[in-house]
Amino acid sequence: MIRQRLLFVTLSMLATFAAAQEVPEATREFSIRNDRAFLDENEVELWGLRCGNALHSEVITERHIRNLDNMTAHGINTIGVYIQGSNAGWPDANAAANGFTRDGKLKAPFAKRLEAIVRAADQRGMVVMVGLFTHRKDQEFYDNTAIQSAVEGAARFLNERNLKNVFVDIIHEFSHPERMDQAIFREPDGEAKKAQLTGWFKAVAPDIEVGVCPDINSGTGDVYPGMDVRMIQKQMPIPTQGFVVNVETLRQDVYQNDGIFSRSNIEDIVADCRRYQAAPNAAMLFHAAFIQGISNFSGSAPHPEMGGYGTGRDDRGVRFYYDWVRDHIGRWEYPRHIPVTATGESN
């Protein structure tokens, strides 16, 4: 009898321990207060990269994770990834992978890679924008029921896995005039549709901040009921109200010859950086074919690595952006950027 009781107690303790182990540790929590970004209780300044295809494969996700330390050393503390991959560039713009099944289930390999990159970012005090849908893959859903299932499933995954250092772009380029197929992702009645998508997400994960990025040329708005993040793209003006994220600055290199920039290209990129530096309620995710495309002319994209200065075929890269953020904002050590001197030493 005593032996049976000891066995029962032991099994109960093991069951309790196993249950505790199943609850993952929470990351730092991203939030917005008074049009400013916070990570836990600290106000943070976000400087980012648009890494739309970072979840494309195990090896590509690993390359991104391996470069996070270099990003933070240069002041970059935010990356944007998409479950439905973004424009894959050249030679096949539609080559990006889709992390959802046709009936709206989150595929296990994508869930694993997403959690890996979010937790690796959290270890460095970084924030991750998680995009759900793009016009490159939206047509692969059966119907609105599948879309609702995908929204709720993604929200449930982030919520149950305690991945809190994130905000969400529910649909990239809402109402894209050429390639957005699902009616719920385009005008008319855009405000109501965006609110419905947001409502599905917030019903499952009320504490995660979300928004919807409009297509710049579609006439759809960048505000709607229930949004947390005011998302814009390309050369849209920076609003003075709301916490604003440009999730896709205007791309200055081409997929057919990625990572090469003219002097005027770099001047335009620096002008963008200065605009966002001067806007305390706004952040930008720098967008380049070199960073996002799959294969491209270089044959090695997407590049989470900074590469060279973009002056030619033997110097492909976006090192100039990394250096600008480091030199003008500072290297990132959560919870703040640390300015560097002309010699590269921290102040």
C-alpha positions as CSV (number, residue, x, y, z in Angstrom):
1,M,0.0,0.0,0.0
2,I,2.8,2.4,0.9
3,R,4.6,1.5,-2.3
4,Q,1.4,2.3,-4.3
5,R,1.0,5.7,-2.6
6,L,4.7,6.5,-3.3
7,L,4.2,5.6,-6.9
8,F,1.0,7.7,-7.2
9,V,2.8,10.7,-5.6
10,T,5.8,10.3,-8.0
11,L,3.6,10.0,-11.0
12,S,1.5,13.1,-9.9
13,M,4.7,15.1,-9.5
14,L,6.0,14.1,-12.9
15,A,2.7,15.0,-14.5
16,T,2.7,18.4,-12.8
17,F,6.3,19.0,-13.9
18,A,5.5,17.9,-17.5
19,A,2.5,20.3,-17.6
20,A,4.6,23.1,-16.3
21,Q,7.2,22.4,-19.0
22,E,4.5,22.6,-21.7
23,V,3.9,26.3,-20.8
24,P,6.6,28.2,-22.7
25,E,8.4,31.1,-21.1
26,A,6.9,34.5,-22.1
27,T,9.0,36.9,-24.2
28,R,9.2,40.6,-23.5
29,E,5.9,42.2,-24.4
30,F,5.5,44.8,-27.1
31,S,2.9,47.5,-26.5
32,I,1.9,51.0,-27.7
33,R,1.2,53.8,-25.3
34,N,0.5,57.4,-26.3
35,D,1.6,56.7,-29.9
36,R,5.0,55.3,-28.7
37,A,6.5,51.8,-28.8
38,F,7.3,50.0,-25.6
39,L,8.9,46.7,-24.9
40,D,8.0,45.6,-21.4
41,E,8.1,48.8,-19.4
42,N,10.7,50.6,-21.5
43,E,10.0,53.0,-24.4
44,V,12.0,51.9,-27.4
45,E,12.9,53.3,-30.8
46,L,12.4,50.9,-33.6
47,W,14.7,50.6,-36.6
48,G,14.0,47.7,-38.9
49,L,14.4,45.5,-41.9
50,R,11.7,44.0,-44.1
51,C,12.6,40.3,-44.2
52,G,9.4,39.2,-46.0
53,N,10.7,35.7,-46.9
54,A,12.7,34.9,-43.7
55,L,10.4,31.9,-43.0
56,H,10.9,30.4,-46.5
57,S,13.0,27.4,-45.3
58,E,14.9,26.1,-42.4
59,V,18.2,27.3,-43.8
60,I,17.0,30.8,-44.6
61,T,15.5,31.2,-41.1
62,E,18.8,30.0,-39.6
63,R,20.7,32.6,-41.7
64,H,18.5,35.3,-40.3
65,I,18.9,34.2,-36.7
66,R,22.7,34.0,-37.2
67,N,22.7,37.7,-38.3
68,L,20.6,39.1,-35.5
69,D,23.8,40.0,-33.5
70,N,25.2,42.0,-36.4
71,M,21.8,43.8,-36.7
72,T,21.8,44.9,-33.1
73,A,25.4,45.9,-33.3
74,H,24.3,48.3,-36.0
75,G,21.2,49.5,-34.2
76,I,18.6,47.4,-36.0
77,N,16.2,46.0,-33.5
78,T,13.1,45.1,-35.6
79,I,12.5,42.7,-38.4
80,G,9.3,42.0,-40.4
81,V,8.6,38.4,-41.5
82,Y,5.5,36.9,-43.3
83,I,3.8,33.6,-42.9
84,Q,2.6,33.9,-46.5
85,G,5.8,34.9,-48.2
86,S,6.2,38.2,-50.0
87,N,7.3,39.1,-53.5
88,A,10.1,36.7,-54.3
89,G,11.6,38.9,-57.0
90,W,13.5,37.3,-59.9
91,P,13.3,34.8,-61.6
92,D,9.8,33.9,-60.1
93,A,7.9,36.6,-58.2
94,N,5.5,34.0,-56.9
95,A,8.1,31.5,-55.6
96,A,7.6,32.4,-51.9
97,A,6.3,29.7,-49.6
98,N,2.8,29.7,-48.0
99,G,2.8,28.9,-44.3
100,F,-1.0,28.2,-44.3
101,T,-2.9,25.3,-45.8
102,R,-5.9,26.0,-48.1
103,D,-8.3,25.5,-45.2
104,G,-6.4,27.9,-43.0
105,K,-4.2,25.7,-40.8
106,L,-0.7,27.0,-39.8
107,K,1.8,24.5,-41.1
108,A,4.0,23.0,-38.4
109,P,7.4,23.8,-40.0
110,F,6.4,27.4,-40.4
111,A,5.2,27.6,-36.8
112,K,8.5,26.1,-35.6
113,R,10.6,28.6,-37.6
114,L,8.4,31.5,-36.6
115,E,8.8,30.7,-32.9
116,A,12.6,30.2,-33.3
117,I,13.1,33.6,-34.9
118,V,10.8,35.4,-32.5
119,R,12.6,33.9,-29.5
120,A,16.0,34.6,-30.9
121,A,15.0,38.2,-31.4
122,D,13.7,38.4,-27.9
123,Q,17.0,37.2,-26.5
124,R,18.5,40.4,-28.0
125,G,15.7,42.7,-27.0
126,M,14.3,42.9,-30.5
127,V,10.7,43.2,-31.9
128,V,9.3,41.1,-34.7
129,M,6.5,42.2,-37.0
130,V,4.6,39.1,-38.0
131,G,2.7,39.4,-41.3
132,L,-0.1,36.9,-42.0
133,F,-1.3,37.4,-45.6
134,T,0.0,38.7,-48.9
135,H,-1.6,39.2,-52.3
136,R,0.9,36.7,-53.7
137,K,-0.8,33.8,-51.9
138,D,-4.2,34.9,-50.8
139,Q,-5.9,33.1,-53.7
140,E,-4.8,29.8,-52.2
141,F,-7.5,29.9,-49.5
142,Y,-10.7,28.1,-50.1
143,D,-13.0,30.8,-48.7
144,N,-13.6,33.3,-45.8
145,T,-14.0,30.4,-43.4
146,A,-10.5,29.3,-44.1
147,I,-9.2,32.9,-43.8
148,Q,-10.9,33.2,-40.4
149,S,-9.4,29.9,-39.3
150,A,-5.9,31.2,-40.4
151,V,-6.4,34.5,-38.5
152,E,-7.5,32.7,-35.3
153,G,-4.9,30.0,-35.6
154,A,-2.0,32.4,-36.0
155,A,-3.4,34.4,-33.0
156,R,-3.8,31.3,-30.9
157,F,-0.2,30.1,-31.8
158,L,1.3,33.5,-30.8
159,N,-0.8,33.6,-27.6
160,E,-0.3,30.1,-26.4
161,R,3.4,30.1,-27.2
162,N,3.7,33.3,-25.2
163,L,5.3,35.2,-28.1
164,K,4.7,38.7,-27.0
165,N,7.5,40.8,-28.5
166,V,5.5,41.0,-31.7
167,F,3.0,43.1,-33.6
168,V,1.0,41.8,-36.6
169,D,0.3,43.0,-40.1
170,I,-2.8,41.0,-40.9
171,I,-2.8,41.7,-44.6
172,H,-0.1,43.3,-46.7
173,E,-1.3,45.8,-49.4
174,F,-5.0,45.6,-48.7
175,S,-7.0,46.1,-51.9
176,H,-4.0,45.7,-54.3
177,P,-5.6,46.5,-57.6
178,E,-3.9,43.7,-59.7
179,R,-3.3,40.7,-57.5
180,M,-5.6,40.7,-54.4
181,D,-8.1,38.0,-55.1
182,Q,-10.1,37.4,-51.9
183,A,-13.0,39.8,-51.6
184,I,-12.4,40.3,-47.8
185,F,-8.9,41.7,-48.6
186,R,-10.1,44.5,-50.9
187,E,-12.5,47.3,-51.3
188,P,-15.4,48.1,-51.2
189,D,-16.3,48.3,-47.5
190,G,-12.6,48.2,-46.6
191,E,-13.0,49.6,-43.1
192,A,-15.6,47.0,-42.1
193,K,-13.5,44.2,-43.6
194,K,-10.3,45.3,-41.8
195,A,-12.3,45.6,-38.6
196,Q,-13.7,42.1,-39.0
197,L,-10.2,40.6,-39.6
198,T,-8.9,42.5,-36.6
199,G,-11.8,41.3,-34.5
200,W,-11.2,37.7,-35.3
201,F,-7.5,38.1,-34.2
202,K,-8.2,40.1,-31.1
203,A,-10.9,37.7,-29.9
204,V,-8.1,35.1,-29.5
205,A,-5.1,37.3,-28.7
206,P,-6.4,40.6,-27.3
207,D,-3.0,41.8,-26.0
208,I,-1.1,41.6,-29.4
209,E,-1.1,44.8,-31.4
210,V,-2.3,44.6,-35.0
211,G,-2.9,46.6,-38.1
212,V,-3.5,46.3,-41.8
213,C,-1.2,47.7,-44.5
214,P,-3.0,49.4,-47.3
215,D,-1.8,49.4,-50.9
216,I,-0.5,52.8,-51.7
217,N,-2.3,53.1,-55.1
218,S,-5.7,51.6,-54.2
219,G,-7.5,54.4,-52.5
220,T,-8.1,52.4,-49.3
221,G,-7.4,54.1,-46.0
222,D,-4.7,53.6,-43.4
223,V,-7.1,53.9,-40.4
224,Y,-10.0,51.7,-39.4
225,P,-11.9,50.8,-36.2
226,G,-10.0,48.6,-33.8
227,M,-6.5,49.0,-35.2
228,D,-3.5,49.3,-32.9
229,V,-0.7,50.0,-35.4
230,R,-1.1,52.6,-38.2
231,M,0.6,50.9,-41.1
232,I,1.8,52.6,-44.2
233,Q,4.2,51.7,-47.1
234,K,6.6,53.2,-49.6
235,Q,6.3,57.0,-49.9
236,M,3.1,57.5,-48.0
237,P,3.3,60.6,-45.8
238,I,4.1,59.9,-42.1
239,P,0.9,60.7,-40.1
240,T,1.3,62.7,-37.0
241,Q,-1.2,60.7,-35.1
242,G,-1.0,57.0,-34.1
243,F,2.0,54.8,-33.8
244,V,3.0,54.5,-37.4
245,V,5.1,51.7,-39.1
246,N,6.2,51.9,-42.7
247,V,6.4,48.1,-43.3
248,E,7.9,48.5,-46.7
249,T,10.0,51.6,-47.6
250,L,10.3,52.3,-51.4
251,R,12.7,49.7,-52.9
252,Q,15.6,51.3,-54.7
253,D,17.4,48.2,-56.1
254,V,15.9,45.8,-58.6
255,Y,15.4,42.0,-58.2
256,Q,17.0,41.4,-61.6
257,N,20.3,42.9,-60.2
258,D,19.8,43.0,-56.5
259,G,22.1,44.8,-54.0
260,I,23.4,47.4,-56.4
261,F,22.4,51.1,-55.8
262,S,23.2,54.3,-57.6
263,R,24.3,57.4,-55.6
264,S,20.7,58.9,-56.0
265,N,19.3,55.6,-54.7
266,I,21.3,55.9,-51.5
267,E,20.5,59.6,-51.2
268,D,16.8,58.7,-51.3
269,I,17.2,55.9,-48.7
270,V,19.1,58.3,-46.4
271,A,16.3,60.9,-46.8
272,D,13.8,58.2,-45.7
273,C,16.0,57.5,-42.6
274,R,16.1,61.2,-41.7
275,R,12.3,61.5,-42.1
276,Y,11.7,58.7,-39.7
277,Q,14.4,59.8,-37.3
278,A,12.5,63.1,-37.1
279,A,9.2,61.4,-36.4
280,P,9.0,60.2,-32.8
281,N,5.7,58.3,-33.4
282,A,7.0,56.4,-36.5
283,A,9.3,53.5,-37.4
284,M,10.4,52.1,-40.8
285,L,11.3,48.6,-42.1
286,F,14.0,49.2,-44.8
287,H,13.0,47.3,-47.9
288,A,15.5,46.0,-50.6
289,A,15.4,43.3,-53.2
290,F,18.8,42.2,-51.8
291,I,17.0,41.5,-48.5
292,Q,13.7,40.0,-49.6
293,G,14.0,38.3,-53.0
294,I,14.5,34.6,-53.4
295,S,17.5,33.8,-55.6
296,N,17.5,37.0,-57.6
297,F,20.3,37.8,-60.0
298,S,22.9,37.5,-57.2
299,G,21.8,33.8,-56.8
300,S,22.1,33.9,-53.0
301,A,19.1,36.0,-51.8
302,P,17.4,36.5,-49.5
303,H,20.2,38.2,-47.6
304,P,19.8,38.8,-43.9
305,E,23.5,39.7,-44.1
306,M,24.4,43.3,-44.9
307,G,26.9,42.4,-47.6
308,G,28.8,45.3,-49.3
309,Y,28.1,48.9,-50.0
310,G,26.1,48.2,-53.2
311,T,28.5,49.9,-55.6
312,G,28.6,47.1,-58.1
313,R,28.5,43.3,-58.8
314,D,31.5,42.6,-56.6
315,D,30.1,44.8,-53.8
316,R,26.4,43.9,-53.6
317,G,24.8,44.8,-50.3
318,V,23.0,47.2,-47.9
319,R,25.9,47.9,-45.6
320,F,25.3,51.6,-46.0
321,Y,21.9,51.3,-44.2
322,Y,23.4,49.3,-41.4
323,D,26.2,51.9,-41.0
324,W,23.7,54.8,-41.1
325,V,21.6,53.5,-38.3
326,R,24.7,52.7,-36.2
327,D,26.3,56.1,-36.8
328,H,23.1,58.2,-36.4
329,I,21.0,56.2,-33.9
330,G,23.5,53.9,-32.1
331,R,24.1,50.2,-31.5
332,W,21.2,48.4,-29.8
333,E,21.5,47.1,-26.3
334,Y,18.0,46.7,-24.9
335,P,16.4,48.9,-23.8
336,R,18.2,51.7,-25.6
337,H,20.4,52.7,-28.5
338,I,23.9,53.6,-27.5
339,P,25.5,56.4,-29.6
340,V,28.9,55.7,-31.0
341,T,31.8,58.1,-31.5
342,A,33.6,58.8,-34.8
343,T,36.1,56.1,-33.7
344,G,33.3,53.5,-33.3
345,E,33.4,53.5,-29.5
346,S,30.3,53.8,-27.4
347,N,29.7,57.0,-25.6
